Amino acid sequence: MTVIERSIRVDWRLRVFFTEDVFAPANPLLREVLAETAPRRVLVVLEDSLAQAQPDLEDAVTAYFRGHAGNIHLTRPPLFAPGGERAKNSQTIVNDLLSQLHRHHIDRQSAAARCWMWPGSPPPPRTAASAWCASPPRRSARLIPAWA
């Protein structure tokens, strides 16, 4: 039996950005990171508990994308999804979110931002936002961790 063996090297670039009030109209970070090379389509998923703690967040997300419409495009109003153990233990939630990624054509040229409560946050709650990377129905999206 003949065997061909080679070593390969794969480099991945991971950048982590830190900011506060990521969806504030005057904060350019998310727009700059998302539209670094071209305008991006973005799907935003808000954790249910975060949306309850910050009832104006959905409007803030929509307004942010409207204000930066030339660079980033919100594919639909933000989605709401459970977080914590419910999200980790439910294949239905995962399938629903993957279906949304597929339906809105979120691929490697796009991003899916997930916003959740940061454990132990003092009132008012701080939020963290990161982009989902690895959506099986499409190729991977970008990763953008940030504070909201």
Phi and psi in radians as a Rosetta constraint file:
Dihedral C 1 N 2 CA 2 C 2 CIRCULARHARMONIC -1.682 0.35
Dihedral N 2 CA 2 C 2 N 3 CIRCULARHARMONIC 2.379 0.35
Dihedral C 2 N 3 CA 3 C 3 CIRCULARHARMONIC -2.196 0.35
Dihedral N 3 CA 3 C 3 N 4 CIRCULARHARMONIC 2.313 0.35
Dihedral C 3 N 4 CA 4 C 4 CIRCULARHARMONIC -1.894 0.35
Dihedral N 4 CA 4 C 4 N 5 CIRCULARHARMONIC 2.167 0.35
Dihedral C 4 N 5 CA 5 C 5 CIRCULARHARMONIC -2.221 0.35
Dihedral N 5 CA 5 C 5 N 6 CIRCULARHARMONIC 2.277 0.35
Dihedral C 5 N 6 CA 6 C 6 CIRCULARHARMONIC -2.396 0.35
Dihedral N 6 CA 6 C 6 N 7 CIRCULARHARMONIC 2.613 0.35
Dihedral C 6 N 7 CA 7 C 7 CIRCULARHARMONIC -1.681 0.35
Dihedral N 7 CA 7 C 7 N 8 CIRCULARHARMONIC 2.402 0.35
Dihedral C 7 N 8 CA 8 C 8 CIRCULARHARMONIC -2.180 0.35
Dihedral N 8 CA 8 C 8 N 9 CIRCULARHARMONIC 2.682 0.35
Dihedral C 8 N 9 CA 9 C 9 CIRCULARHARMONIC -2.169 0.35
Dihedral N 9 CA 9 C 9 N 10 CIRCULARHARMONIC 2.301 0.35
Dihedral C 9 N 10 CA 10 C 10 CIRCULARHARMONIC -2.164 0.35
Dihedral N 10 CA 10 C 10 N 11 CIRCULARHARMONIC 2.161 0.35
Dihedral C 10 N 11 CA 11 C 11 CIRCULARHARMONIC -1.781 0.35
Dihedral N 11 CA 11 C 11 N 12 CIRCULARHARMONIC 2.341 0.35
Dihedral C 11 N 12 CA 12 C 12 CIRCULARHARMONIC -2.070 0.35
Dihedral N 12 CA 12 C 12 N 13 CIRCULARHARMONIC 2.396 0.35
Dihedral C 12 N 13 CA 13 C 13 CIRCULARHARMONIC -1.737 0.35
Dihedral N 13 CA 13 C 13 N 14 CIRCULARHARMONIC 2.100 0.35
Dihedral C 13 N 14 CA 14 C 14 CIRCULARHARMONIC -2.119 0.35
Dihedral N 14 CA 14 C 14 N 15 CIRCULARHARMONIC 2.089 0.35
Dihedral C 14 N 15 CA 15 C 15 CIRCULARHARMONIC -2.055 0.35
Dihedral N 15 CA 15 C 15 N 16 CIRCULARHARMONIC 2.396 0.35
Dihedral C 15 N 16 CA 16 C 16 CIRCULARHARMONIC -2.093 0.35
Dihedral N 16 CA 16 C 16 N 17 CIRCULARHARMONIC 2.186 0.35
Dihedral C 16 N 17 CA 17 C 17 CIRCULARHARMONIC -1.926 0.35
Dihedral N 17 CA 17 C 17 N 18 CIRCULARHARMONIC 2.465 0.35
Dihedral C 17 N 18 CA 18 C 18 CIRCULARHARMONIC -2.088 0.35
Dihedral N 18 CA 18 C 18 N 19 CIRCULARHARMONIC 2.355 0.35
Dihedral C 18 N 19 CA 19 C 19 CIRCULARHARMONIC -2.747 0.35
Dihedral N 19 CA 19 C 19 N 20 CIRCULARHARMONIC 2.986 0.35
Dihedral C 19 N 20 CA 20 C 20 CIRCULARHARMONIC -2.128 0.35
Dihedral N 20 CA 20 C 20 N 21 CIRCULARHARMONIC 2.728 0.35
Dihedral C 20 N 21 CA 21 C 21 CIRCULARHARMONIC 0.904 0.35
Dihedral N 21 CA 21 C 21 N 22 CIRCULARHARMONIC 0.971 0.35
Dihedral C 21 N 22 CA 22 C 22 CIRCULARHARMONIC -1.036 0.35
Dihedral N 22 CA 22 C 22 N 23 CIRCULARHARMONIC -0.487 0.35
Dihedral C 22 N 23 CA 23 C 23 CIRCULARHARMONIC -1.722 0.35
Dihedral N 23 CA 23 C 23 N 24 CIRCULARHARMONIC 0.232 0.35
Dihedral C 23 N 24 CA 24 C 24 CIRCULARHARMONIC -1.217 0.35
Dihedral N 24 CA 24 C 24 N 25 CIRCULARHARMONIC 2.339 0.35
Dihedral C 24 N 25 CA 25 C 25 CIRCULARHARMONIC -0.944 0.35
Dihedral N 25 CA 25 C 25 N 26 CIRCULARHARMONIC -0.558 0.35
Dihedral C 25 N 26 CA 26 C 26 CIRCULARHARMONIC -1.477 0.35
Dihedral N 26 CA 26 C 26 N 27 CIRCULARHARMONIC -0.092 0.35
Dihedral C 26 N 27 CA 27 C 27 CIRCULARHARMONIC -1.585 0.35
Dihedral N 27 CA 27 C 27 N 28 CIRCULARHARMONIC 1.902 0.35
Dihedral C 27 N 28 CA 28 C 28 CIRCULARHARMONIC -1.483 0.35
Dihedral N 28 CA 28 C 28 N 29 CIRCULARHARMONIC -0.087 0.35
Dihedral C 28 N 29 CA 29 C 29 CIRCULARHARMONIC -0.986 0.35
Dihedral N 29 CA 29 C 29 N 30 CIRCULARHARMONIC -0.934 0.35
Dihedral C 29 N 30 CA 30 C 30 CIRCULARHARMONIC -1.038 0.35
Dihedral N 30 CA 30 C 30 N 31 CIRCULARHARMONIC -0.786 0.35
Dihedral C 30 N 31 CA 31 C 31 CIRCULARHARMONIC -1.043 0.35
Dihedral N 31 CA 31 C 31 N 32 CIRCULARHARMONIC -0.803 0.35
Dihedral C 31 N 32 CA 32 C 32 CIRCULARHARMONIC -1.117 0.35
Dihedral N 32 CA 32 C 32 N 33 CIRCULARHARMONIC -0.730 0.35
Dihedral C 32 N 33 CA 33 C 33 CIRCULARHARMONIC -1.228 0.35
Dihedral N 33 CA 33 C 33 N 34 CIRCULARHARMONIC -0.779 0.35
Dihedral C 33 N 34 CA 34 C 34 CIRCULARHARMONIC -1.186 0.35
Dihedral N 34 CA 34 C 34 N 35 CIRCULARHARMONIC -0.712 0.35
Dihedral C 34 N 35 CA 35 C 35 CIRCULARHARMONIC -1.768 0.35
Dihedral N 35 CA 35 C 35 N 36 CIRCULARHARMONIC 0.511 0.35
Dihedral C 35 N 36 CA 36 C 36 CIRCULARHARMONIC -0.990 0.35
Dihedral N 36 CA 36 C 36 N 37 CIRCULARHARMONIC -0.733 0.35
Dihedral C 36 N 37 CA 37 C 37 CIRCULARHARMONIC -1.961 0.35
Dihedral N 37 CA 37 C 37 N 38 CIRCULARHARMONIC -0.397 0.35
Dihedral C 37 N 38 CA 38 C 38 CIRCULARHARMONIC -2.932 0.35
Dihedral N 38 CA 38 C 38 N 39 CIRCULARHARMONIC 2.834 0.35
Dihedral C 38 N 39 CA 39 C 39 CIRCULARHARMONIC -1.010 0.35
Dihedral N 39 CA 39 C 39 N 40 CIRCULARHARMONIC 2.497 0.35
Dihedral C 39 N 40 CA 40 C 40 CIRCULARHARMONIC -2.094 0.35
Dihedral N 40 CA 40 C 40 N 41 CIRCULARHARMONIC 2.548 0.35
Dihedral C 40 N 41 CA 41 C 41 CIRCULARHARMONIC -1.602 0.35
Dihedral N 41 CA 41 C 41 N 42 CIRCULARHARMONIC 2.376 0.35
Dihedral C 41 N 42 CA 42 C 42 CIRCULARHARMONIC -2.318 0.35
Dihedral N 42 CA 42 C 42 N 43 CIRCULARHARMONIC 2.375 0.35
Dihedral C 42 N 43 CA 43 C 43 CIRCULARHARMONIC -1.945 0.35
Dihedral N 43 CA 43 C 43 N 44 CIRCULARHARMONIC 2.158 0.35
Dihedral C 43 N 44 CA 44 C 44 CIRCULARHARMONIC -1.850 0.35
Dihedral N 44 CA 44 C 44 N 45 CIRCULARHARMONIC 2.295 0.35
Dihedral C 44 N 45 CA 45 C 45 CIRCULARHARMONIC -2.077 0.35
Dihedral N 45 CA 45 C 45 N 46 CIRCULARHARMONIC 2.116 0.35
Dihedral C 45 N 46 CA 46 C 46 CIRCULARHARMONIC -1.818 0.35
Dihedral N 46 CA 46 C 46 N 47 CIRCULARHARMONIC 2.335 0.35
Dihedral C 46 N 47 CA 47 C 47 CIRCULARHARMONIC -1.180 0.35
Dihedral N 47 CA 47 C 47 N 48 CIRCULARHARMONIC 2.399 0.35
Dihedral C 47 N 48 CA 48 C 48 CIRCULARHARMONIC -0.879 0.35
Dihedral N 48 CA 48 C 48 N 49 CIRCULARHARMONIC -0.844 0.35
Dihedral C 48 N 49 CA 49 C 49 CIRCULARHARMONIC -1.139 0.35
Dihedral N 49 CA 49 C 49 N 50 CIRCULARHARMONIC -0.561 0.35
Dihedral C 49 N 50 CA 50 C 50 CIRCULARHARMONIC -1.192 0.35
Dihedral N 50 CA 50 C 50 N 51 CIRCULARHARMONIC -0.748 0.35
Dihedral C 50 N 51 CA 51 C 51 CIRCULARHARMONIC -1.106 0.35
Dihedral N 51 CA 51 C 51 N 52 CIRCULARHARMONIC -0.604 0.35
Dihedral C 51 N 52 CA 52 C 52 CIRCULARHARMONIC -1.245 0.35
Dihedral N 52 CA 52 C 52 N 53 CIRCULARHARMONIC -0.679 0.35
Dihedral C 52 N 53 CA 53 C 53 CIRCULARHARMONIC -1.281 0.35
Dihedral N 53 CA 53 C 53 N 54 CIRCULARHARMONIC -0.520 0.35
Dihedral C 53 N 54 CA 54 C 54 CIRCULARHARMONIC -2.239 0.35
Dihedral N 54 CA 54 C 54 N 55 CIRCULARHARMONIC 1.355 0.35
Dihedral C 54 N 55 CA 55 C 55 CIRCULARHARMONIC -1.060 0.35
Dihedral N 55 CA 55 C 55 N 56 CIRCULARHARMONIC -0.348 0.35
Dihedral C 55 N 56 CA 56 C 56 CIRCULARHARMONIC -1.558 0.35
Dihedral N 56 CA 56 C 56 N 57 CIRCULARHARMONIC -0.014 0.35
Dihedral C 56 N 57 CA 57 C 57 CIRCULARHARMONIC -1.126 0.35
Dihedral N 57 CA 57 C 57 N 58 CIRCULARHARMONIC -0.708 0.35
Dihedral C 57 N 58 CA 58 C 58 CIRCULARHARMONIC -1.020 0.35
Dihedral N 58 CA 58 C 58 N 59 CIRCULARHARMONIC -0.789 0.35
Dihedral C 58 N 59 CA 59 C 59 CIRCULARHARMONIC -1.142 0.35
Dihedral N 59 CA 59 C 59 N 60 CIRCULARHARMONIC -0.641 0.35
Dihedral C 59 N 60 CA 60 C 60 CIRCULARHARMONIC -1.132 0.35
Dihedral N 60 CA 60 C 60 N 61 CIRCULARHARMONIC -0.713 0.35
Dihedral C 60 N 61 CA 61 C 61 CIRCULARHARMONIC -1.105 0.35
Dihedral N 61 CA 61 C 61 N 62 CIRCULARHARMONIC -0.840 0.35
Dihedral C 61 N 62 CA 62 C 62 CIRCULARHARMONIC -1.066 0.35
Dihedral N 62 CA 62 C 62 N 63 CIRCULARHARMONIC -0.768 0.35
Dihedral C 62 N 63 CA 63 C 63 CIRCULARHARMONIC -1.132 0.35
Dihedral N 63 CA 63 C 63 N 64 CIRCULARHARMONIC -0.668 0.35
Dihedral C 63 N 64 CA 64 C 64 CIRCULARHARMONIC -1.061 0.35
Dihedral N 64 CA 64 C 64 N 65 CIRCULARHARMONIC -0.827 0.35
Dihedral C 64 N 65 CA 65 C 65 CIRCULARHARMONIC -1.208 0.35
Dihedral N 65 CA 65 C 65 N 66 CIRCULARHARMONIC -0.624 0.35
Dihedral C 65 N 66 CA 66 C 66 CIRCULARHARMONIC -1.102 0.35
Dihedral N 66 CA 66 C 66 N 67 CIRCULARHARMONIC -0.699 0.35
Dihedral C 66 N 67 CA 67 C 67 CIRCULARHARMONIC -1.233 0.35
Dihedral N 67 CA 67 C 67 N 68 CIRCULARHARMONIC -0.329 0.35
Dihedral C 67 N 68 CA 68 C 68 CIRCULARHARMONIC -2.104 0.35
Dihedral N 68 CA 68 C 68 N 69 CIRCULARHARMONIC 0.561 0.35
Dihedral C 68 N 69 CA 69 C 69 CIRCULARHARMONIC -1.032 0.35
Dihedral N 69 CA 69 C 69 N 70 CIRCULARHARMONIC -0.440 0.35
Dihedral C 69 N 70 CA 70 C 70 CIRCULARHARMONIC -1.265 0.35
Dihedral N 70 CA 70 C 70 N 71 CIRCULARHARMONIC -0.355 0.35
Dihedral C 70 N 71 CA 71 C 71 CIRCULARHARMONIC -1.940 0.35
Dihedral N 71 CA 71 C 71 N 72 CIRCULARHARMONIC -0.658 0.35
Dihedral C 71 N 72 CA 72 C 72 CIRCULARHARMONIC -2.320 0.35
Dihedral N 72 CA 72 C 72 N 73 CIRCULARHARMONIC 2.520 0.35
Dihedral C 72 N 73 CA 73 C 73 CIRCULARHARMONIC -2.185 0.35
Dihedral N 73 CA 73 C 73 N 74 CIRCULARHARMONIC 2.116 0.35
Dihedral C 73 N 74 CA 74 C 74 CIRCULARHARMONIC -1.363 0.35
Dihedral N 74 CA 74 C 74 N 75 CIRCULARHARMONIC 2.046 0.35
Dihedral C 74 N 75 CA 75 C 75 CIRCULARHARMONIC -1.217 0.35
Dihedral N 75 CA 75 C 75 N 76 CIRCULARHARMONIC -0.424 0.35
Dihedral C 75 N 76 CA 76 C 76 CIRCULARHARMONIC -2.893 0.35
Dihedral N 76 CA 76 C 76 N 77 CIRCULARHARMONIC 2.887 0.35
Dihedral C 76 N 77 CA 77 C 77 CIRCULARHARMONIC -0.977 0.35
Dihedral N 77 CA 77 C 77 N 78 CIRCULARHARMONIC 2.670 0.35
Dihedral C 77 N 78 CA 78 C 78 CIRCULARHARMONIC -0.926 0.35
Dihedral N 78 CA 78 C 78 N 79 CIRCULARHARMONIC 2.463 0.35
Dihedral C 78 N 79 CA 79 C 79 CIRCULARHARMONIC -1.502 0.35
Dihedral N 79 CA 79 C 79 N 80 CIRCULARHARMONIC 2.727 0.35
Dihedral C 79 N 80 CA 80 C 80 CIRCULARHARMONIC -2.043 0.35
Dihedral N 80 CA 80 C 80 N 81 CIRCULARHARMONIC 2.372 0.35
Dihedral C 80 N 81 CA 81 C 81 CIRCULARHARMONIC -2.514 0.35
Dihedral N 81 CA 81 C 81 N 82 CIRCULARHARMONIC 2.595 0.35
Dihedral C 81 N 82 CA 82 C 82 CIRCULARHARMONIC -1.162 0.35
Dihedral N 82 CA 82 C 82 N 83 CIRCULARHARMONIC 2.718 0.35
Dihedral C 82 N 83 CA 83 C 83 CIRCULARHARMONIC -2.087 0.35
Dihedral N 83 CA 83 C 83 N 84 CIRCULARHARMONIC -2.927 0.35
Dihedral C 83 N 84 CA 84 C 84 CIRCULARHARMONIC 1.098 0.35
Dihedral N 84 CA 84 C 84 N 85 CIRCULARHARMONIC -2.562 0.35
Dihedral C 84 N 85 CA 85 C 85 CIRCULARHARMONIC -1.087 0.35
Dihedral N 85 CA 85 C 85 N 86 CIRCULARHARMONIC -0.614 0.35
Dihedral C 85 N 86 CA 86 C 86 CIRCULARHARMONIC -1.024 0.35
Dihedral N 86 CA 86 C 86 N 87 CIRCULARHARMONIC -0.746 0.35
Dihedral C 86 N 87 CA 87 C 87 CIRCULARHARMONIC -1.226 0.35
Dihedral N 87 CA 87 C 87 N 88 CIRCULARHARMONIC -0.673 0.35
Dihedral C 87 N 88 CA 88 C 88 CIRCULARHARMONIC -1.241 0.35
Dihedral N 88 CA 88 C 88 N 89 CIRCULARHARMONIC -0.472 0.35
Dihedral C 88 N 89 CA 89 C 89 CIRCULARHARMONIC -1.845 0.35
Dihedral N 89 CA 89 C 89 N 90 CIRCULARHARMONIC 0.179 0.35
Dihedral C 89 N 90 CA 90 C 90 CIRCULARHARMONIC -2.099 0.35
Dihedral N 90 CA 90 C 90 N 91 CIRCULARHARMONIC 1.954 0.35
Dihedral C 90 N 91 CA 91 C 91 CIRCULARHARMONIC -1.188 0.35
Dihedral N 91 CA 91 C 91 N 92 CIRCULARHARMONIC -0.503 0.35
Dihedral C 91 N 92 CA 92 C 92 CIRCULARHARMONIC -1.091 0.35
Dihedral N 92 CA 92 C 92 N 93 CIRCULARHARMONIC -0.775 0.35
Dihedral C 92 N 93 CA 93 C 93 CIRCULARHARMONIC -1.085 0.35
Dihedral N 93 CA 93 C 93 N 94 CIRCULARHARMONIC -0.789 0.35
Dihedral C 93 N 94 CA 94 C 94 CIRCULARHARMONIC -1.052 0.35
Dihedral N 94 CA 94 C 94 N 95 CIRCULARHARMONIC -0.822 0.35
Dihedral C 94 N 95 CA 95 C 95 CIRCULARHARMONIC -1.086 0.35
Dihedral N 95 CA 95 C 95 N 96 CIRCULARHARMONIC -0.708 0.35
Dihedral C 95 N 96 CA 96 C 96 CIRCULARHARMONIC -1.075 0.35
Dihedral N 96 CA 96 C 96 N 97 CIRCULARHARMONIC -0.768 0.35
Dihedral C 96 N 97 CA 97 C 97 CIRCULARHARMONIC -1.197 0.35
Dihedral N 97 CA 97 C 97 N 98 CIRCULARHARMONIC -0.697 0.35
Dihedral C 97 N 98 CA 98 C 98 CIRCULARHARMONIC -1.103 0.35
Dihedral N 98 CA 98 C 98 N 99 CIRCULARHARMONIC -0.646 0.35
Dihedral C 98 N 99 CA 99 C 99 CIRCULARHARMONIC -1.089 0.35
Dihedral N 99 CA 99 C 99 N 100 CIRCULARHARMONIC -0.717 0.35
Dihedral C 99 N 100 CA 100 C 100 CIRCULARHARMONIC -1.137 0.35
Dihedral N 100 CA 100 C 100 N 101 CIRCULARHARMONIC -0.701 0.35
Dihedral C 100 N 101 CA 101 C 101 CIRCULARHARMONIC -1.046 0.35
Dihedral N 101 CA 101 C 101 N 102 CIRCULARHARMONIC -0.767 0.35
Dihedral C 101 N 102 CA 102 C 102 CIRCULARHARMONIC -1.177 0.35
Dihedral N 102 CA 102 C 102 N 103 CIRCULARHARMONIC -0.824 0.35
Dihedral C 102 N 103 CA 103 C 103 CIRCULARHARMONIC -1.036 0.35
Dihedral N 103 CA 103 C 103 N 104 CIRCULARHARMONIC -0.623 0.35
Dihedral C 103 N 104 CA 104 C 104 CIRCULARHARMONIC -1.765 0.35
Dihedral N 104 CA 104 C 104 N 105 CIRCULARHARMONIC 0.237 0.35
Dihedral C 104 N 105 CA 105 C 105 CIRCULARHARMONIC 0.990 0.35
Dihedral N 105 CA 105 C 105 N 106 CIRCULARHARMONIC 0.816 0.35
Dihedral C 105 N 106 CA 106 C 106 CIRCULARHARMONIC -1.477 0.35
Dihedral N 106 CA 106 C 106 N 107 CIRCULARHARMONIC 1.952 0.35
Dihedral C 106 N 107 CA 107 C 107 CIRCULARHARMONIC -2.319 0.35
Dihedral N 107 CA 107 C 107 N 108 CIRCULARHARMONIC -2.849 0.35
Dihedral C 107 N 108 CA 108 C 108 CIRCULARHARMONIC -1.146 0.35
Dihedral N 108 CA 108 C 108 N 109 CIRCULARHARMONIC -0.263 0.35
Dihedral C 108 N 109 CA 109 C 109 CIRCULARHARMONIC -1.617 0.35
Dihedral N 109 CA 109 C 109 N 110 CIRCULARHARMONIC 0.081 0.35
Dihedral C 109 N 110 CA 110 C 110 CIRCULARHARMONIC -2.171 0.35
Dihedral N 110 CA 110 C 110 N 111 CIRCULARHARMONIC -3.008 0.35
Dihedral C 110 N 111 CA 111 C 111 CIRCULARHARMONIC -2.610 0.35
Dihedral N 111 CA 111 C 111 N 112 CIRCULARHARMONIC 2.628 0.35
Dihedral C 111 N 112 CA 112 C 112 CIRCULARHARMONIC -2.145 0.35
Dihedral N 112 CA 112 C 112 N 113 CIRCULARHARMONIC 2.005 0.35
Dihedral C 112 N 113 CA 113 C 113 CIRCULARHARMONIC -1.694 0.35
Dihedral N 113 CA 113 C 113 N 114 CIRCULARHARMONIC 2.242 0.35
Dihedral C 113 N 114 CA 114 C 114 CIRCULARHARMONIC -1.943 0.35
Dihedral N 114 CA 114 C 114 N 115 CIRCULARHARMONIC 2.212 0.35
Dihedral C 114 N 115 CA 115 C 115 CIRCULARHARMONIC -2.038 0.35
Dihedral N 115 CA 115 C 115 N 116 CIRCULARHARMONIC 2.266 0.35
Dihedral C 115 N 116 CA 116 C 116 CIRCULARHARMONIC -2.472 0.35
Dihedral N 116 CA 116 C 116 N 117 CIRCULARHARMONIC 2.910 0.35
Dihedral C 116 N 117 CA 117 C 117 CIRCULARHARMONIC -1.272 0.35
Dihedral N 117 CA 117 C 117 N 118 CIRCULARHARMONIC 2.433 0.35
Dihedral C 117 N 118 CA 118 C 118 CIRCULARHARMONIC -1.540 0.35
Dihedral N 118 CA 118 C 118 N 119 CIRCULARHARMONIC 2.141 0.35
Dihedral C 118 N 119 CA 119 C 119 CIRCULARHARMONIC -0.971 0.35
Dihedral N 119 CA 119 C 119 N 120 CIRCULARHARMONIC 2.384 0.35
Dihedral C 119 N 120 CA 120 C 120 CIRCULARHARMONIC 1.335 0.35
Dihedral N 120 CA 120 C 120 N 121 CIRCULARHARMONIC 0.279 0.35
Dihedral C 120 N 121 CA 121 C 121 CIRCULARHARMONIC -1.181 0.35
Dihedral N 121 CA 121 C 121 N 122 CIRCULARHARMONIC 2.361 0.35
Dihedral C 121 N 122 CA 122 C 122 CIRCULARHARMONIC -1.327 0.35
Dihedral N 122 CA 122 C 122 N 123 CIRCULARHARMONIC 2.665 0.35
Dihedral C 122 N 123 CA 123 C 123 CIRCULARHARMONIC -1.147 0.35
Dihedral N 123 CA 123 C 123 N 124 CIRCULARHARMONIC 2.514 0.35
Dihedral C 123 N 124 CA 124 C 124 CIRCULARHARMONIC -1.234 0.35
Dihedral N 124 CA 124 C 124 N 125 CIRCULARHARMONIC 2.618 0.35
Dihedral C 124 N 125 CA 125 C 125 CIRCULARHARMONIC -1.033 0.35
Dihedral N 125 CA 125 C 125 N 126 CIRCULARHARMONIC 2.435 0.35
Dihedral C 125 N 126 CA 126 C 126 CIRCULARHARMONIC -1.606 0.35
Dihedral N 126 CA 126 C 126 N 127 CIRCULARHARMONIC 2.668 0.35
Dihedral C 126 N 127 CA 127 C 127 CIRCULARHARMONIC -2.176 0.35
Dihedral N 127 CA 127 C 127 N 128 CIRCULARHARMONIC 2.740 0.35
Dihedral C 127 N 128 CA 128 C 128 CIRCULARHARMONIC -2.063 0.35
Dihedral N 128 CA 128 C 128 N 129 CIRCULARHARMONIC 2.541 0.35
Dihedral C 128 N 129 CA 129 C 129 CIRCULARHARMONIC -2.222 0.35
Dihedral N 129 CA 129 C 129 N 130 CIRCULARHARMONIC 2.344 0.35
Dihedral C 129 N 130 CA 130 C 130 CIRCULARHARMONIC -2.491 0.35
Dihedral N 130 CA 130 C 130 N 131 CIRCULARHARMONIC 2.677 0.35
Dihedral C 130 N 131 CA 131 C 131 CIRCULARHARMONIC -1.574 0.35
Dihedral N 131 CA 131 C 131 N 132 CIRCULARHARMONIC 2.496 0.35
Dihedral C 131 N 132 CA 132 C 132 CIRCULARHARMONIC -1.236 0.35
Dihedral N 132 CA 132 C 132 N 133 CIRCULARHARMONIC 2.401 0.35
Dihedral C 132 N 133 CA 133 C 133 CIRCULARHARMONIC -2.125 0.35
Dihedral N 133 CA 133 C 133 N 134 CIRCULARHARMONIC 2.177 0.35
Dihedral C 133 N 134 CA 134 C 134 CIRCULARHARMONIC 1.764 0.35
Dihedral N 134 CA 134 C 134 N 135 CIRCULARHARMONIC 1.450 0.35
Dihedral C 134 N 135 CA 135 C 135 CIRCULARHARMONIC -1.975 0.35
Dihedral N 135 CA 135 C 135 N 136 CIRCULARHARMONIC 1.855 0.35
Dihedral C 135 N 136 CA 136 C 136 CIRCULARHARMONIC -0.873 0.35
Dihedral N 136 CA 136 C 136 N 137 CIRCULARHARMONIC -0.659 0.35
Dihedral C 136 N 137 CA 137 C 137 CIRCULARHARMONIC -1.227 0.35
Dihedral N 137 CA 137 C 137 N 138 CIRCULARHARMONIC -0.343 0.35
Dihedral C 137 N 138 CA 138 C 138 CIRCULARHARMONIC -2.284 0.35
Dihedral N 138 CA 138 C 138 N 139 CIRCULARHARMONIC 3.016 0.35
Dihedral C 138 N 139 CA 139 C 139 CIRCULARHARMONIC -1.339 0.35
Dihedral N 139 CA 139 C 139 N 140 CIRCULARHARMONIC 2.896 0.35
Dihedral C 139 N 140 CA 140 C 140 CIRCULARHARMONIC -1.082 0.35
Dihedral N 140 CA 140 C 140 N 141 CIRCULARHARMONIC 2.534 0.35
Dihedral C 140 N 141 CA 141 C 141 CIRCULARHARMONIC -1.670 0.35
Dihedral N 141 CA 141 C 141 N 142 CIRCULARHARMONIC 3.111 0.35
Dihedral C 141 N 142 CA 142 C 142 CIRCULARHARMONIC -1.447 0.35
Dihedral N 142 CA 142 C 142 N 143 CIRCULARHARMONIC 2.702 0.35
Dihedral C 142 N 143 CA 143 C 143 CIRCULARHARMONIC -1.880 0.35
Dihedral N 143 CA 143 C 143 N 144 CIRCULARHARMONIC 2.064 0.35
Dihedral C 143 N 144 CA 144 C 144 CIRCULARHARMONIC -2.341 0.35
Dihedral N 144 CA 144 C 144 N 145 CIRCULARHARMONIC 1.476 0.35
Dihedral C 144 N 145 CA 145 C 145 CIRCULARHARMONIC -1.296 0.35
Dihedral N 145 CA 145 C 145 N 146 CIRCULARHARMONIC 2.459 0.35
Dihedral C 145 N 146 CA 146 C 146 CIRCULARHARMONIC -2.877 0.35
Dihedral N 146 CA 146 C 146 N 147 CIRCULARHARMONIC 2.837 0.35
Dihedral C 146 N 147 CA 147 C 147 CIRCULARHARMONIC -1.627 0.35
Dihedral N 147 CA 147 C 147 N 148 CIRCULARHARMONIC 2.484 0.35
